[in-house]
Amino acid sequence: MLAQFSEPTVTSMSEDSAPYTPPKVWTWDKESGGRFANINRPVAGATHDKELPAGEHALQLHSLATPNGIKVTVLLEELLELGIEDAEYDAYLVNIGEGDQFASGFVAINPNSKIPALSDRSTTPPTRVFESGAILLYLAEKFGAFIPQDPSARAECLSWLFWQMGSAPYLGGGFGHFYAYAPEKIEYCINRYAMEVKRQLDVLNQHLAERRFLCGDNYTIADIANYAWYGAVVLHNIYEAAEFLEVSSYTNVVRWAQEIEARPAVQRGRRVNKAWGPEEQRVPERHGPTDF
């Protein structure tokens, strides 16, 4: 049986709804509903021609300040905080609600049409990097920072980095979708993903009970990646589910996330490519430190 959670504002499917029987062959229903139905489609590729803008720096980031997006801007700001001048970057806003991710220029650097995507013009030809975890690893290795060099410590860091990459879809695409965005509240789906999200929070909470950061005393790209998602859960009421998930009970996660969020580079990185919230917190495009 599914675990029970605190009372949500959720209703089951109406009693007169017929059970869904999958067809032998699935076909695309454009009217399926949900918050992002207008941009979801079962095929890849560009929908329109539009070149990407380009700035003066070697690193060109095209992104949005979602949890996946801020991973990269936080790391870039952390690198700049260390005095690494070659980490200067231009960051351009990709409005996924309007389908910017399906423009031909963006698809050229990320055939998966998801933010973030990075082009490094310090190489010939330019190096494209997509998927947030791959970008974090690429930049950490390029600049030799926020990733351990010792093989065992490096393995631990990469394990937690890839743990986040594999776990967060259950949080965003699973729990977040069915709890906050789906056109109908389905009890089974919400319970299924709430159980998994709470299990993930417990994994982090137990691990952080005896460690300052995920890999011990050193702050790494594993912390940046996991903070972006689980910090949003415990500190910022993402999906308006903080009470439902009882996030305050994960005290070690809260402590860890608060320490990370207090870092100046993290505060700057959270603002880059942000297109919502108070005006003073937004930096839709970033081309240099004076943009803050």
PEGI-V245785 format. One record per pair of residues at least 6 apart in sequence whose C-alpha atoms are under 8 Angstrom apart, sorted by the first residue. I is the first residue (numbers start at 1). J is the second residue. Records with the same first field share a line. If there is no record, write none. Layout:
I = J, J
This chain:
2 = 191, 192, 195
3 = 191, 195
4 = 191
5 = 191, 244, 245
6 = 244, 245
7 = 244
8 = 244
10 = 185, 186, 187
11 = 185, 186, 187
12 = 185, 186, 187
13 = 184, 185, 186, 187
28 = 41, 42
30 = 37, 38
31 = 37
33 = 182, 183
34 = 181, 182, 183
35 = 181, 182, 183
36 = 97, 181
39 = 96, 97, 98, 99
44 = 111, 112, 113
45 = 102, 104, 107, 111, 112, 113
46 = 102, 103, 104, 107
47 = 102, 103, 104
48 = 102, 103, 104
49 = 103, 104, 105
50 = 103, 104, 105
51 = 103, 104, 105, 106
52 = 105, 106
53 = 92
54 = 60, 90
55 = 90, 287
56 = 90
57 = 88, 89, 90
58 = 86, 88, 89, 119, 120, 121, 122
59 = 87, 88, 89, 90, 118, 119, 120, 121, 122
60 = 89, 90, 91, 92, 118, 119, 120, 121
61 = 89, 90, 91, 92, 116, 117, 118, 119
62 = 91, 92, 93, 94, 106, 115, 116, 117, 118
63 = 69, 91, 92, 93, 94, 115, 116, 117, 273
64 = 70, 93, 94, 95, 96, 115, 116, 272, 273, 274, 275
65 = 270, 271, 272, 273, 274, 275
67 = 228, 229, 232
68 = 115, 116, 132, 225, 228, 229
69 = 115, 116, 132
70 = 228, 269, 270, 272
71 = 132, 136, 224, 225, 228
72 = 116, 132, 135, 136, 269
73 = 269, 270, 272
74 = 224, 265, 266, 267, 268, 269, 270
75 = 136, 221, 224, 265, 266, 269
76 = 87, 88, 89, 269
77 = 265, 266, 268, 269
78 = 265, 266
79 = 87, 143, 145
80 = 87, 88
81 = 265
84 = 143
87 = 143
88 = 288
89 = 286, 287, 288
90 = 285, 286, 287, 288
91 = 272, 273, 285, 286, 287
92 = 273, 284, 285, 286
93 = 273, 274, 284, 285
94 = 100, 101, 115, 273
95 = 101
100 = 106
101 = 107, 113, 114, 115
102 = 113
106 = 113, 117
107 = 113
109 = 117, 118, 119, 128, 129, 130
110 = 117, 128, 129, 130
114 = 131
115 = 130, 131, 132
116 = 130, 131, 132
117 = 128, 129, 130, 131, 132, 135
118 = 128, 129, 130, 135
119 = 126, 127, 128, 129
120 = 126, 127, 128
121 = 127
129 = 135, 138
133 = 161, 162, 165, 225
136 = 221
137 = 221
140 = 146, 147, 221
141 = 147
146 = 219, 220, 221
147 = 154, 157, 220, 221
148 = 154, 157, 220
153 = 215
156 = 215
157 = 214, 215, 220, 221, 222
158 = 222
160 = 214, 222
161 = 221, 222, 223, 225, 226
164 = 225, 226
167 = 200
168 = 229
170 = 193, 196, 197
171 = 193, 196, 197
174 = 193
175 = 189, 190, 193, 194, 197
176 = 239
178 = 184, 185, 186, 189, 190
179 = 185, 190, 239
180 = 239, 240
194 = 245
198 = 245
201 = 230, 250, 253
202 = 250
204 = 252, 253
205 = 250, 251, 252, 253
206 = 252
207 = 214
208 = 214, 252, 253, 256
209 = 252
211 = 217
212 = 218, 256
213 = 219, 223, 256
214 = 222, 223
215 = 222
227 = 257, 260
230 = 253, 257
231 = 253, 254, 257, 258
232 = 238
233 = 241, 242, 247
234 = 242, 247, 248, 253, 254, 257
235 = 254, 257, 258
242 = 248
248 = 254
260 = 266
261 = 267
268 = 292
271 = 281, 282, 283, 284
272 = 282, 283, 284, 285, 286
273 = 282, 283, 284, 285, 286
274 = 281, 282, 283, 284
275 = 282, 283, 284
276 = 282
283 = 291, 292
